[in-house]
Amino acid sequence: GSPASTTYTDIDVILPEPTGSRAVIQFSDARATWGSNGPYFYTEADAPINGIAGTKRITTPALLATFVDVGLPDGWRIYTGVSVPECTVLPVVTGAPTEYSTLACSQGTWSNAPTEWRYQWQLSAEGSTGWADIESATNASYTALTAQIASYLRCGVVAISAAGNSEPAYSLAAGPVTEITLLTGLIAHWKLNETTGTRYDSHGSYDLTANNTIGAAAGILGNCADFTLGSYLSGAVLPLTGRDVSLSYWVKSPTMTGGYEGYSLPPITGDSAFGIGGYIAAESGGHPAGCVAVDVYYDTNFTRVQGSTRVDNDQWNHVCMTCDGTTVKLFINGVLDASEPAVEDGSFGVPSGGTYINGAGSLGAAVIKYDSVSIWGRALLPAEVTVLYNGGDGLDYESFGG
């Protein structure tokens, strides 16, 4: 049937150009309104619209109903007087164009009140021409693939309203896509090879000061830091931003029995806004004995992931925590041990500001050994955790670049 009480405004363009005897329907009178008193359209039914031969105007609701019921040829439209959306600000792609990273595309800004948007990611070898659709890449986000290294990505957005679909609006090219390595997003790495004194950051400038006597012993990769009661390493707060972070370290812990020896603080860093911490504890407060717990906190909210695999067996164990802002995961010896959504409500005693190993809160908490400690400002992939574990042999910093 015909529409009721719908106001149509001027539309001057008809595409594609019609052929044959069928009429392209166009409403072009700003006064035209379907209502109880009938239509107020131009009555010059045979006058071409904008001089395009074969075009006609609708003069009665019944005629409109006929066209709607019968249908129009492919590519012909019924113009309702409402313009399709037009892009006024291009969509923007955000995120680092690196292998396995997730890029996100904004909707852009549009006129004429769209209510829905469709996305199509495209790939180009050189970033200016030769763009081709990526199959099934039709969400607002897209994860770059290994096969796309050295290529460029962009996203096209189509805005949809009651009047129809817009032409695609494309973001600027992102890329080229680069290979991800364990150096990507790395903030600090402490080999802990030194026999006394300061433990140096092999990657940056976040050296750690030795507090009280910290010895050296055989580690998983050369020497390790051998902590006695009351000894710990301390340094400046690391530049963690956003909600993405990963922590990797090797630990050799005696059996947790209680007292100081029942509470060990792994590497911890943060200030009042963001940080990571954790512990290995004797069984207390519902925490499984000898298992790792990791905290990730933002302001006064935190997520605690409690592992279930014991690491207090006087053997070297690899611990890795990853957080992508959505989920916090804990891996023990390359295997996922526990995960929790980030962030739960709660409170957490954040460090006063700084980076510690075997410190903060309970300084020098345990007799324990640590080796090869790394912190990233991104969430490591499970495959990268496997590489770090390296079948139990560990991975030297010099091999982080691939």
N, C-alpha and C positions, 0 to 999 in steps of 0.2 A: 504494500500500500504506500501512500504518499506520506511524507513527513508532516508533522504537525507543529505549528508555532516555532519554526526554525527560520532565523533571519539569515539571508545570504548577502554578501557584499561583493563588490566589483572583482571580477577575475577576468584578465585580459589575454592570457596566453593559453593556447590549446596545443598540446603535444601528445602524440605525433600528429602531423598534418593529415587530416582525414582524406580518404579516397572512397569512391563509390557513393551510393545514395543514402547510406545510413547517417544519421545526424550525431555529431558529438554534442553532448548536452552541456550547456554552460549557462549559469545564472550570472547576469551582469548588471542588474539594477539594484542599487543600494536600498531601494524601497521595497524590494521583493520579499514578501513574507507569506508563508503558508499560515493561514488562520481561518477563523470561522467565516470570514467574508470572502474567502477565495484568494487566488494568487494575484499579485500586482506586478506581473512581468510585462516586459515589452510584448506587444501583440504582432510585431513585424516578423512573423514566423519564418518567412522566406529570406530575410535579410542576412547575409553572411556576417559572421562575427569576425571583426578585425580584417575583413576582406578575404577570409579563408573560404574558398568555395566549398559548398556542401555542409557548412556548419549552420546550425539552427538554434533558436532559443526555445525553451519550454514555455508554453503558454497556459497549460492547465495541469492540475495535479494528476488528472487521469493519464495524461500523456507521459508524465514522469513515471507513474506506476507501470505503464506499459514497457518502458525501457528497462526499468528495474526488473520486472518479471521476466522479460524475454532475454535480457542480458545483452551486453555490448561485445563487439569484436575484441579480440586480444589487443591490449595496448590502449584501448579507448577508456576514457574516464568520465564519470559524472562529477562535475565540479560543484561543490557545495558552497562555494564562496569563502571557505576557510583555507588560508594558504598552508602548505606543508611547512614543517620546521626548516629554518635556515640557520646555519652555524655562524655565530658571531665571535666565539673564542674557540680555537682549536683544542681538541683533546690533548692531554699531556700524559706521557708515559714516565713513570717514576720507578726507581729501583736500579740496581747496578746490573748492566748487561753482561753478566758472567755466567758461565756454564752452571746449570742447575739452579740459578737464582730465579726468583719469581718477580716479574715485572707487573705493574698495575697500570691501567689506563683510566683516566678520568672521563666523564661524559662529555666534557666541553660545555660551552654555553650556547643555548639555542633560543631563537625567537619562536613565536606561534605555539607556545605551550605544549611541547611533546610530553607524552606520558610513559613512553617506553623507549629503551635504547638497545640496539643490537651491535655486537662487536665482531670484528674479524681481524685477526692478526695476520701480518704478511711478512715475507722474507725477501731480502734482496742481497745479491752478492756484493754490490758496491755502494748501496745506500741512497741512490738517487733515481735509478731506473730499474726496470726489470722486476718490479714487485709482483709476488705471487702469493695467493692465499695459502695459509697453512691449514691443512685439513683438520677439522674438528676444533680449531683454536678460536672458539666463539664466546669465550667468557671475558670478563673485565680484567682478568689476570692470566698470565702465561709464564710457564717455566721454560727457560732456554735450555736447549739440548746440546750434547757434545757435538753432534753433527752440524750444528749451526755456528761453531767457533769460526771467527773471522767474517761472519755475515752480519747483516743489519736487520733489525726488527722495527716494525711500526704497527700501529693499530688504527683501523678504520671504524668509525662510529656512525650508525644510521639512527636518526631520531624519528620516532613514530608518533603521530597524532591521529585524531579522527579524520583529518584531511588526507592522510596518506603518509608515505615514507619520504624522508629527505634523501638527498644525494649523500654519499659517504663523505665524512670529514676525517682527514688523516692527521695523526700526530706527526711530529718530527721524527726522523729516524733515530733509533737508539742503537749504539754499537760503535765499533764492531764487538760482537760477543767474544769475550776472552776466556781462556782456560782457567778454571779454578784450581788453586793449589793450596796447600796448608799454610802458605805465606799470606794468602788472601784474608784480610781482616785480622791478621795476627797482631796483637797489641804488645805482648811480652812473652819471652821464653827464658826460663832459668834452667840451665843445665845442672846446676848445683855440683859441678865438678871440683870446685875450689876446696882446698883442704882446711883453710882457716879464713876467718874474717868475712869481708863483703862477698856476697854472691851476685854475680854480674848478669845483667839482662843481655842475652846474646842477640836479641832482635832490635831492641830500642835502648832507652836510657833509664829504665826503671830498676836500678840496682837496689838490692836489699841489704840492710845493715844487720850484722850478727849481734844479737843480744845474749850475753853470757856465752858459755862455751858451746860451740857447735862443731862437732868433729866431722870426719869423713870416713866412709867405709865403701866397700865394693857395692856398686849400684847396678841397676839394670843396663845402664849405658855409661860405662866409666865409673867415676866416683858418685856418691850420693851424699846428701846432708844427713848427718847422724845426730839427732836431737836427744839431749838429756833433759831431765826435769828442770824447768825454769829457763830453758833456752828457746829462742824463737828468732825469726827473721821479720824485719819490718821495713816498710818503704812508703812511698807516696801513693795516693789514690790513683788508680788507672782511669783513663778517659773512656769509661763505658757510657754509651749513649743509646737511646732507644730502649728496646726490650730484647734485643738479640745478644746472646752471650754464650760462650762455651768455655769449659774448664777441663783440662786434661792433666793427669799426674800419675806417677807410680808411687805406691806406698808399700812399705813392709812393716807390718804391725805385729807386736806380740799379742797374746790372748788378752782380751779386755776383762779384767777381774774386778775393777772398782777403784775408787779413789782417783788420784791423778792419772793413773795408768788406765783408767776406764773412760777417759774423755780426751779425745784427740781432735784438734781442729785442723782440717786440711786447709789448703790455700783459700784465703778469704780477702775480698777487697770491696770497698764501697764507701759511701758517705751517707748523708741523711736522705738522699734522693733515690739512689739505686745501688745495688750491690749483690754479691753472692757470698755464701758461707756454707757451713756444714760441720759435720763431726762424725767420728766413729766412736761409739759408746758401748759400755757394758750394758747389759739388759736393765733398763729402768724406764719408768714412765711409758711403758708400752712399746719401747723401741727395741727391736731385736738385737741381741748381743752381737758385737763385732761387725755390724752392717753399717753401710754408709748412709747418712742422711744429708741431703743438700737443700739449702734454702736459696730462693731467689726473691728479692724484695724490691718493692717500689714504694717509696715513702713509708707508710705504715702497713701496707698490704704485702703479703708474702705467700709464696708457694713452697711447701715442704714436700720433697720427694723422699720417701723412706724405702731404701733398698732391702732386699731379703737375702742377699748372698754375703756370707761372712768373708771378711778380708783380714781378720786377725789370726792368721794361720802361720805367721812368721815366714811367709813367702811373698815374693813380689807380685802385686796385683795392680792392674791398670784400671783407673777410675776416670770416667769421662761424663760430664754433665753438659747437656745442650738445651738452650731455650730459644725458641723462635718467636716469642711474644704470645704464643697461643698455647704451647705445650712445653713442659719441662720434662726432659728424659734423662735417666741415669743408666749408664752402661758400665758393666763390670766385666773386664777381660773381653771386650769386644761384643758382649751380648747385652741386649736391653734387659735391665733388671727391674725397672719401675718407671712410671710416668704419671704426671698429674697435669690437669689444666692449669694454666696461669691466668689470673692470679686469684688466690683465695683471699677472703677477708680475714683479717687478723692483725696481730701486732708482732713485731720482731725487734729485738734489741740490736739495732744497727750499730756497726762499729763507729767509733768517734771520728773516723776518717783515716783511711790508710789501707795498705796491703800487708797481709801477715801470712806467714807459714808457721803453723804450730803456735799461733797467738791470737790475740783479740778476745776479750772477755775473760779467758783463762790463759794468761800468758805462760808459755812453756808448759803446756798442759800434759804432755805425754813423752814417754821414751819411745821414739819412733823414727823411721827413716823415710825420707822423701827423695824422689828423683824426677828430673825432666818435667818441669811444671810449665804449662802453657795456658794463656788466656787469649781468647778471640772476641772481637766485637760482632760476631755473627754466630748463627747456629750451624754447627758442623753437620754434615750429612752422615747417615749411618755407615756408608761406604768409607768415609774418611776416618771414622772411629776405628773401623777394621784395619785401615792402613796404619794408624797410630799404634794399635795393639801389636800388629805385625807378627802374629802367631806366638806372642809371648816374648818376643825379642826387643820390642820397642822400636822407635824410629828416631834416629838422630836428627838434630835440628838441620844439619846440612842437607838432609834429604827432603825437607819440607817443600822445596821448590819443584819436586817431581824428579 
